[in-house]
């Protein structure tokens, strides 16, 4: 069980993303696809500290933090023990500042780099030919939506067998842009 600060997708964005990757899900049905209910961008992992300890720290870090808009960049693939398909986003200065503030309040003096992404699927390591075919298919897949982020959430992730379950513990509103 561990907590992290994350950005949950709205229902419209989840539906839009699901529709845009449905062909991939059909072609690669054997992959372990993340359910749309679990789509969230993790910003900072806290470990297993209590919500009561984290709330004042997060509220201080988010003081005067403005809302922002996210745009997807493209689908990417990574391989270690397994293959991982994930969606990356364009850099957003306000989000990078938010992550830096939280990191500085949690671990003062530590320089924390951040690249926003959402894991979409995992599977066992493919052959070289399968890898290049999948990579080419991901490059041709266009993902387009725009997503206004006005809330970040403290989320608990619990491992139950091979699946993780996510529970939203608390929402934190960001300041509206003028």
BELTA-V589056 format. One record per helix or strand. SS is the DSSP state (helix for helix, strand for strand). FROM is the first residue (numbers start at 0). TO is the last residue. If there is no record, write none. Layout:
ss: (SS/SS)
from: (FROM/FROM)
to: (TO/TO)
//
This chain:
ss: (strand/helix/helix/strand/helix/strand/helix/strand/strand/strand/helix/strand/helix/strand/strand/strand/strand)
from: (1/10/21/31/35/39/50/65/67/81/92/116/127/145/150/162/174)
to: (7/19/26/32/37/46/60/65/78/88/105/123/139/148/159/172/174)
//
